[in-house]
C-alpha cells in the first residue's frame, strides 16, 4: 500500500526557512515522479516543485530561486528546502507521487506552513 507522510511544517517569520520532508512507503522510487503542491485558503491546489525519477526538477515561477526540491538516494523520500519565505507562501503543502503504471497518483495528508510576523 502506497503511503506518503509529510513533516517539517510550522510557523516562521518572513525571510525564514523551513525544510519539508515526504517519506514514501509501499513502493520503490524508480520510475516515480514526485512533487510538492500547496493549497492556500480559498485557492486551488497548485504545483510548487517536482522532480522526475531521472532527477529533472521544475518549479513554479513564484518560488524559483527560493525553494529547492531534492530526493534521497533511495528516491522514495523527497524534500523541499524553502528559503526567504513570504506571507504568500502560507498554505497546506502536499506531497504527491505518480508512476506510469499507477491508475492514480497518491497524496500525503498535508503539512501546514504559516509565514507570519
C-alpha positions as protocol buffer text, in pm:
chain_id: "A"
residue {
  index: 1
  type: UNK
  ca { x: 0 y: 0 z: 0 }
}
residue {
  index: 2
  type: UNK
  ca { x: 147 y: 332 z: -108 }
}
residue {
  index: 3
  type: UNK
  ca { x: 170 y: 591 z: 167 }
}
residue {
  index: 4
  type: UNK
  ca { x: 323 y: 937 z: 179 }
}
residue {
  index: 5
  type: UNK
  ca { x: 397 y: 1110 z: 508 }
}
residue {
  index: 6
  type: UNK
  ca { x: 492 y: 1478 z: 518 }
}
residue {
  index: 7
  type: UNK
  ca { x: 669 y: 1653 z: 803 }
}
residue {
  index: 8
  type: UNK
  ca { x: 851 y: 1976 z: 871 }
}
residue {
  index: 9
  type: UNK
  ca { x: 578 y: 2237 z: 851 }
}
residue {
  index: 10
  type: UNK
  ca { x: 534 y: 2510 z: 1108 }
}
residue {
  index: 11
  type: UNK
  ca { x: 522 y: 2881 z: 1175 }
}
residue {
  index: 12
  type: UNK
  ca { x: 809 y: 3100 z: 1056 }
}
residue {
  index: 13
  type: UNK
  ca { x: 871 y: 3472 z: 1019 }
}
residue {
  index: 14
  type: UNK
  ca { x: 909 y: 3632 z: 676 }
}
residue {
  index: 15
  type: UNK
  ca { x: 1258 y: 3572 z: 544 }
}
residue {
  index: 16
  type: UNK
  ca { x: 1291 y: 3249 z: 738 }
}
residue {
  index: 17
  type: UNK
  ca { x: 1345 y: 2894 z: 620 }
}
residue {
  index: 18
  type: UNK
  ca { x: 1179 y: 2556 z: 655 }
}
residue {
  index: 19
  type: UNK
  ca { x: 1258 y: 2211 z: 521 }
}
residue {
  index: 20
  type: UNK
  ca { x: 972 y: 1978 z: 438 }
}
residue {
  index: 21
  type: UNK
  ca { x: 1017 y: 1603 z: 412 }
}
residue {
  index: 22
  type: UNK
  ca { x: 798 y: 1341 z: 250 }
}
residue {
  index: 23
  type: UNK
  ca { x: 870 y: 977 z: 326 }
}
residue {
  index: 24
  type: UNK
  ca { x: 717 y: 733 z: 83 }
}
residue {
  index: 25
  type: UNK
  ca { x: 649 y: 369 z: 161 }
}
residue {
  index: 26
  type: UNK
  ca { x: 499 y: 76 z: -22 }
}
residue {
  index: 27
  type: UNK
  ca { x: 678 y: 144 z: -346 }
}
residue {
  index: 28
  type: UNK
  ca { x: 1021 y: 172 z: -498 }
}
residue {
  index: 29
  type: UNK
  ca { x: 1129 y: 515 z: -609 }
}
residue {
  index: 30
  type: UNK
  ca { x: 1238 y: 404 z: -953 }
}
residue {
  index: 31
  type: UNK
  ca { x: 1013 y: 536 z: -1231 }
}
residue {
  index: 32
  type: UNK
  ca { x: 827 y: 750 z: -977 }
}
residue {
  index: 33
  type: UNK
  ca { x: 788 y: 1123 z: -1023 }
}
residue {
  index: 34
  type: UNK
  ca { x: 737 y: 1316 z: -701 }
}
residue {
  index: 35
  type: UNK
  ca { x: 635 y: 1669 z: -625 }
}
residue {
  index: 36
  type: UNK
  ca { x: 513 y: 1925 z: -378 }
}
residue {
  index: 37
  type: UNK
  ca { x: 184 y: 2109 z: -415 }
}
residue {
  index: 38
  type: UNK
  ca { x: 25 y: 2370 z: -194 }
}
residue {
  index: 39
  type: UNK
  ca { x: -322 y: 2500 z: -129 }
}
residue {
  index: 40
  type: UNK
  ca { x: -397 y: 2829 z: 39 }
}
residue {
  index: 41
  type: UNK
  ca { x: -744 y: 2908 z: 183 }
}
residue {
  index: 42
  type: UNK
  ca { x: -988 y: 2989 z: -93 }
}
residue {
  index: 43
  type: UNK
  ca { x: -744 y: 2897 z: -367 }
}
residue {
  index: 44
  type: UNK
  ca { x: -687 y: 2598 z: -591 }
}
residue {
  index: 45
  type: UNK
  ca { x: -409 y: 2349 z: -524 }
}
residue {
  index: 46
  type: UNK
  ca { x: -101 y: 2444 z: -724 }
}
residue {
  index: 47
  type: UNK
  ca { x: 224 y: 2274 z: -817 }
}
residue {
  index: 48
  type: UNK
  ca { x: 522 y: 2416 z: -629 }
}
residue {
  index: 49
  type: UNK
  ca { x: 807 y: 2192 z: -739 }
}
residue {
  index: 50
  type: UNK
  ca { x: 859 y: 1849 z: -891 }
}
residue {
  index: 51
  type: UNK
  ca { x: 1138 y: 1603 z: -953 }
}
residue {
  index: 52
  type: UNK
  ca { x: 1126 y: 1317 z: -1200 }
}
residue {
  index: 53
  type: UNK
  ca { x: 1263 y: 969 z: -1142 }
}
residue {
  index: 54
  type: UNK
  ca { x: 1561 y: 1078 z: -1350 }
}
residue {
  index: 55
  type: UNK
  ca { x: 1628 y: 1382 z: -1132 }
}
residue {
  index: 56
  type: UNK
  ca { x: 1491 y: 1659 z: -1352 }
}
residue {
  index: 57
  type: UNK
  ca { x: 1340 y: 1940 z: -1147 }
}
residue {
  index: 58
  type: UNK
  ca { x: 1088 y: 2212 z: -1220 }
}
residue {
  index: 59
  type: UNK
  ca { x: 949 y: 2499 z: -1013 }
}
residue {
  index: 60
  type: UNK
  ca { x: 661 y: 2741 z: -1008 }
}
residue {
  index: 61
  type: UNK
  ca { x: 775 y: 3089 z: -1107 }
}
residue {
  index: 62
  type: UNK
  ca { x: 675 y: 3222 z: -766 }
}
residue {
  index: 63
  type: UNK
  ca { x: 930 y: 3003 z: -584 }
}
residue {
  index: 64
  type: UNK
  ca { x: 1222 y: 2992 z: -829 }
}
residue {
  index: 65
  type: UNK
  ca { x: 1546 y: 3088 z: -660 }
}
residue {
  index: 66
  type: UNK
  ca { x: 1397 y: 3040 z: -312 }
}
residue {
  index: 67
  type: UNK
  ca { x: 1286 y: 2675 z: -298 }
}
residue {
  index: 68
  type: UNK
  ca { x: 1482 y: 2361 z: -382 }
}
residue {
  index: 69
  type: UNK
  ca { x: 1345 y: 2010 z: -426 }
}
residue {
  index: 70
  type: UNK
  ca { x: 1561 y: 1701 z: -383 }
}
residue {
  index: 71
  type: UNK
  ca { x: 1531 y: 1324 z: -340 }
}
residue {
  index: 72
  type: UNK
  ca { x: 1707 y: 1072 z: -121 }
}
residue {
  index: 73
  type: UNK
  ca { x: 1937 y: 810 z: -262 }
}
residue {
  index: 74
  type: UNK
  ca { x: 1658 y: 553 z: -236 }
}
residue {
  index: 75
  type: UNK
  ca { x: 1442 y: 803 z: -428 }
}
residue {
  index: 76
  type: UNK
  ca { x: 1122 y: 745 z: -235 }
}
residue {
  index: 77
  type: UNK
  ca { x: 1185 y: 1036 z: 1 }
}
residue {
  index: 78
  type: UNK
  ca { x: 1158 y: 1389 z: -127 }
}
residue {
  index: 79
  type: UNK
  ca { x: 1250 y: 1717 z: 39 }
}
residue {
  index: 80
  type: UNK
  ca { x: 1156 y: 2079 z: -14 }
}
residue {
  index: 81
  type: UNK
  ca { x: 1401 y: 2337 z: 118 }
}
residue {
  index: 82
  type: UNK
  ca { x: 1220 y: 2668 z: 145 }
}
residue {
  index: 83
  type: UNK
  ca { x: 1422 y: 2985 z: 195 }
}
residue {
  index: 84
  type: UNK
  ca { x: 1329 y: 3354 z: 209 }
}
residue {
  index: 85
  type: UNK
  ca { x: 971 y: 3261 z: 293 }
}
residue {
  index: 86
  type: UNK
  ca { x: 699 y: 3516 z: 228 }
}
residue {
  index: 87
  type: UNK
  ca { x: 349 y: 3551 z: 374 }
}
residue {
  index: 88
  type: UNK
  ca { x: 207 y: 3443 z: 38 }
}
residue {
  index: 89
  type: UNK
  ca { x: 380 y: 3106 z: 83 }
}
residue {
  index: 90
  type: UNK
  ca { x: 136 y: 3029 z: 364 }
}
residue {
  index: 91
  type: UNK
  ca { x: -57 y: 2715 z: 268 }
}
residue {
  index: 92
  type: UNK
  ca { x: -100 y: 2346 z: 334 }
}
residue {
  index: 93
  type: UNK
  ca { x: 177 y: 2166 z: 147 }
}
residue {
  index: 94
  type: UNK
  ca { x: 108 y: 1823 z: -1 }
}
residue {
  index: 95
  type: UNK
  ca { x: 343 y: 1558 z: -132 }
}
residue {
  index: 96
  type: UNK
  ca { x: 248 y: 1372 z: -450 }
}
residue {
  index: 97
  type: UNK
  ca { x: 383 y: 1061 z: -620 }
}
residue {
  index: 98
  type: UNK
  ca { x: 297 y: 935 z: -969 }
}
residue {
  index: 99
  type: UNK
  ca { x: 409 y: 648 z: -1190 }
}
residue {
  index: 100
  type: UNK
  ca { x: 303 y: 548 z: -1542 }
}
residue {
  index: 101
  type: UNK
  ca { x: 183 y: 207 z: -1418 }
}
residue {
  index: 102
  type: UNK
  ca { x: -37 y: 355 z: -1143 }
}
residue {
  index: 103
  type: UNK
  ca { x: -402 y: 425 z: -1220 }
}
residue {
  index: 104
  type: UNK
  ca { x: -388 y: 730 z: -1000 }
}
residue {
  index: 105
  type: UNK
  ca { x: -138 y: 943 z: -815 }
}
residue {
  index: 106
  type: UNK
  ca { x: -102 y: 935 z: -439 }
}
residue {
  index: 107
  type: UNK
  ca { x: -114 y: 1222 z: -190 }
}
residue {
  index: 108
  type: UNK
  ca { x: 8 y: 1276 z: 162 }
}
residue {
  index: 109
  type: UNK
  ca { x: -209 y: 1423 z: 435 }
}
residue {
  index: 110
  type: UNK
  ca { x: -51 y: 1768 z: 408 }
}
residue {
  index: 111
  type: UNK
  ca { x: 154 y: 1985 z: 640 }
}
residue {
  index: 112
  type: UNK
  ca { x: 73 y: 2344 z: 732 }
}
residue {
  index: 113
  type: UNK
  ca { x: 324 y: 2619 z: 659 }
}
residue {
  index: 114
  type: UNK
  ca { x: 246 y: 2961 z: 804 }
}
residue {
  index: 115
  type: UNK
  ca { x: 463 y: 3264 z: 732 }
}
residue {
  index: 116
  type: UNK
  ca { x: 377 y: 3548 z: 964 }
}
residue {
  index: 117
  type: UNK
  ca { x: 541 y: 3814 z: 1174 }
}
